[in-house]
């Protein structure tokens, strides 16, 4: 059984009394808070805003053990809330990053090789509607030791406001690839 994300719905720590910095099981950076303001499922989500420096990011990461050749998928629900909408230049993305045993990007930072990115959530994303961001298939390159999910809001101008809310994150092996390989194995046996 493959490892699963810890606290994928951001239900801990308890934020019913107000936003709490960080989220259990996740490494967060800059203005990332567990909040009870909005939730896709459960009662909480992760709120990211700022970080009020041009090109800076705020978000959360979590890694699972991985090996070269595995194919991974990631999903997360995002919200552009009308009471604190994303401004016209900021955006957020979901990423899968493959890391080596030293924690560095496995292939040196090559897009489509060790970094895979979803389409963005931005000001054009409908407000007050949970939207799923996803990465369908990401094959782990040579020297992979972990697959890391990254939820990041990017502040392009360093001045304007807006928050992105994240909930129900998924990072897992692509079961369809395993099923397809098993099916091909059965078909090859039938025609031997």
Beta strands, then each sheet from edge to edge (+ up, - down):
strand 1: 20-21
strand 2: 27-29
strand 3: 32-35
strand 4: 45-49
strand 5: 56-65
strand 6: 71-79
strand 7: 91-99
strand 8: 115-117
strand 9: 121-122
strand 10: 131-139
strand 11: 146-155
strand 12: 163-173
sheet 1: 1+ 3- 4+ 12- 6+ 10-
sheet 2: 2+ 5- 11+ 7- 8+
sheet 3: 2+ 5- 11+ 7- 9+
end
